[in-house]
Each structure stands twice: as structure tokens, then as C-alpha cells.
Amino acid sequence: MSDGRALAREFLEQQRLLGGDPVILSDSRTVGLSDGDGALPSERPTVRSSDAARSDGPTVRPTDPLPPSGISYDPPGGDLFSADPLHQAASLDALAALVATCTKCRLCEGRRHTVPGEGPRDARLVVVGEGPGRVEDQTGRPFVGPAGELLTKILAAIDLRRDHVFICNVVKCRPPENRVPQYDEIAACVPYLFHQIDVLKPQVILAMGGTAAQTLLNTKQSLGTLRNQIHRFRGIPVIVTYHPAALLRNPHWKKPTWDDVRIARRLLA
Ligand code: SF4
């Protein structure tokens, strides 16, 4: 297979993993539907992809220069000698136990379950969203339901298994009617997130959605402004992209999201 054709096939397969349709080349071969053996299926039903028409935007390739540096936010860490048990929690389980009984903001009133986050202690990538939704509140797990399924596809597209990634939110209890968390709620909850990141020490953080990005970078800049830069939180690279729930409503954001997650992938050792 030629380099150009291999690149095209890789790109289209990744688009498929992100939810795109099969794509037809001019010689009527179907691309992006490989069963995993590396071969291009040549005799498949033909469906023309709307994604193909959108795939002419900028694409980050392995040889492209990385984006420029952006914001660097280095909030003070917790005081180990403080009486606050949060600062003494040395494990993710200890943090989750604190979250489970937390009443530091009004979001505790309507929750069914707290959603502290999940993933392995040695995760290289931490994904941060906004807050639990209805299904997350019912299950106590982050990013489940349709948005979670899309996140799993996004991670698969960069060769990461979901269970190898730590996934969490800025606030650990569901805001009523899935509204955006308010400033005081974020201020009350964010020490949990910051401490999780301190425990995990990931190589990269993927901030999905404006709330996650603005919280991690302590800024009011828009998501559109924050994309395509390498920010830092306590020295850890932060890549900003769209939230999967927003992607479900706006499929034309798949392409920029794909560009963003590929940058995050390149930063992982
Ligand atoms: S959202 Fe966070 S700060 Fe508020 S009650 Fe839940 S765990 Fe506590």
C-alpha cells in the first residue's frame, strides 16, 4: 500500500471510529471499513459519506509542528498539615470516599450518587468533563450513555482503551436539569479534581468542554479561543476540545475534535 493511500485509509478509519459513515473512493472501493486485518475491503455496499465532504479542513499529521504554548496555571497545592482531610487523602479511593459524603455545595441536595471519576491509578491521560448527567447520577459512573459511548470511540480512535484512561468531571454531583455548574459550586468542588490530578500525575489532560477548560486554566476565554494550543496545569499539558455531548448535537465539530485528540495522543509517551 502506498504511503498516501495508507495515510488516507488511517484517516478515514479514524473518522469512522468517531462516528462517520463509510467513504467511497472514485474507483468505488469502500475505505474505512477494515475488519482490522489492514486490508482495504474492495467489495462493499456503497454509501457516500457526508463526513467526506467535511474532511477538507486542516488535519494534524504526525509530522506537523505542535501547536503553540498557551495558558499556564499553577494553583497552590494543598497543605499536608491542614486539618482538611482532602489534603491528606493519598489515594483515589480515599478521595472518592470524601466525595461520597460531601455536602460542600447545594448540588448534594438532588444527587442520587456522587460521581468522583474512574480509571486506573497509572493512567497517562486524564479526561475532564463538566459534571454528571442523568445516567451518571443514576450509576455513579462518569461519561456513560450516548456521550460516554462517543468518548469511548474517540479514545479508540487514538488507540486508547477507555479503561486505561482516568475519566472525571469538574463537579462530582449532578446539577439540576443538567445546567452548567455555578461558580460557587465549581469553587467548592474543584479541590477534589485538583487533588485527583496531583495523585494521578498524568502525562496529558484532555479538557472536554468550556467548563473543564476554563476551570483547569483559570480563565474565561472561550473554548474556541483555547483550542489548538498546549496549555499547562501545574506543568501538565492540557489540550482543550469539545465535549462529546456537544459533538452529538453538532456533528460538524467531529473534525476539529479529531485534530485536538490527535495532539493529545502525540504528547503521550
Ligand atoms: S458537587 Fe462537589 S462540592 Fe458540591 S456536594 Fe458534590 S462533591 Fe461536594
Boltz pocket constraint, residues with backbone or C-beta under 6 A from the ligand:
constraints:
  - pocket:
      binder: B
      contacts: [[A, 99], [A, 102], [A, 103], [A, 104], [A, 105], [A, 106], [A, 107], [A, 108], [A, 114], [A, 170], [A, 171], [A, 172], [A, 173], [A, 185], [A, 188], [A, 189]]
      max_distance: 6.0
